[in-house]
Amino acid sequence: MILAIVAMVIFSLLIWYSNSLIDKIAADEQKKVSIWADAIQRKADMITYSNEFFSFIAKEEELHANQIAKAILKLANSDADLSFYLDFVADNQTIPLIITDAEGNVNETRNLDENYRKLIDAPDKLQYIMAEEHYIMLPPIRYYGNEYIYVYYKESHIYTGLRNYLNDLINNFFSEIEANSPSLSVLVTDSTQKTILKYGNIDSTKIDDSQYIQNLLKSMSSPNNPPIKINIGNSSAYVFYSESSALKTMRLFPIILILLFALFLTVAYLLFRYARRSERNLIWVGMSKETAHQLGTPISSLMAWVEILQNENVKPDILQEINKDLVRLENITQRFSKIGSVPKLEMENINEIVTNFVDYFKNRTSSKVKFNISLPENKIDAKLNKHLFEWVLENLCKNAVDAMNGAGTISICVNEDKKHIYIDISDTGKGVESKSQKNIFEAGYTTKNRGWGLGLTLARRIINDYHRGKIILKNSIVGKGSTFRIKLGKRG
């Protein structure tokens, strides 16, 4: 009891300390996540600003292209001093321009090298390049009568580089979200919170399982750690995250403590029970061997007196019964001497043992007790110790006589199947109440006014431990009687 109280105190302190530690770790982790989320939002703001800046450049570039087109139109339709317009067109160093006639023949290019011009030296080639590289066509310019020229342009080299840089920046941003959370499970989704853009510390084999992702998003979204919304240009994304694996492991610690405590109590109980049983066994062994030793001297003396009585012309019937009792005393001595040691098992005829026992026992029992024996016609052999097995039969039959108050019927039935031998001992006594049936084999339990409560305990020990069999209370009805069953295995 003291050990149990000490263990519970230690266990309670461990649970309290582990919960405090878990709460502290969770608070620290939440703080780190908040800092991480703030950094994510700042980087997202930077990307948004960069995207807005690039959009502004794109509008400025489109405006510049339109102004170039207007300058070209002036050059084609004016007799005034056109040096300003010529300078304006010539100063364009960034926007690629292609000027063609109505048939698609290239008349002039700007900011394109000679090799590129070879790729567009025919109308069909030009149309292919236009579609492939997403050129923009300005409104047709009439420069003479019904003759028109066509001006095509695409984004400048500077803007292309800036746009590629922006795409790399966005991709690196998402990769950084994943890389900067080595201990967190992270999911980055689009604005619908369904399409996965990036993920980290998640089983890649399940990333295409929509049901798994849906459940994971649901588990990650809670009032304590809501998803982080980040705005990137005109679109938005959401960052879902869960607790770190270390914190999840720590939350299992109290459960592990409970299991260890339960294991500790179980082992302690089993050891205590084993110690009690060992102590009880040692007492039984000591008492049994001492009893066998004490019986040896009077039995030897009685045997000598029998020889003397034979010379005194005592009736042979009397001497025969005395000899039977002496043999019985010797068997009892053998029984006690074998308790505590491994008995020698030999092949014995069970039918013969039961018959001989009943013949002896009924002559020493009230005539009001009747015996019914049901034995199979064939011989049934089993490997057992004859003296100890007879002791079991004697204990069961004595209990039956006591239960019937010295008047009734005891039935012994022997049968077998392919693997086992069954011996059923029934009586017509008072039976055993259902609440007491589970305790009848426990040492010290008895319903008699004077009794040690060891008979059935010894019977179970002999059958279960020594013969590797089983003895049970098969059935019992209060006021009608009980049936005990002995089951032995067939061994060659």
Secondary structure, DSSP 8 states (H G I E B T S, - for coil): -HHHHHHHHHHHHHHHHHHHHHHHHHHHHHHHHHHHHHHHHHHHHHHHHHHHHHHHHHHHHHHHHHHHHHHHHHHHH--S--HHHHHHHHT--SS-EEEE-TT--EEEEES--HHHHHHTSSHHHHHHHHHHTT-EE---EEEETTEEEEEEE---HHHHHHHHHHHHHHHHHHHHHHHT-TTS-EEEE-TTS-SEEEEESS-GGGTT-HHHHHHHHHHH--SSS--EEEEETTEEEEEEE---HHHHHHHHHHHHHHHHHHHHHHHHHHHHHHHHHHHHHHHHHHHHHHHHHHHHHHHHHHHHHHHHHHHTT--HHHHHHHHHHHHHHHHHHHHHHHTTS----EEEEHHHHHHHHHHHHHTTS-TTEEEEEE--SS--EEEE-HHHHHHHHHHHHHHHHHHTTT-EEEEEEEEE-SSEEEEEEEE-S----GGGGGGTTSTT---SSS--S-HHHHHHIIIIIISS-EEEEEEEETTTEEEEEEEEE---
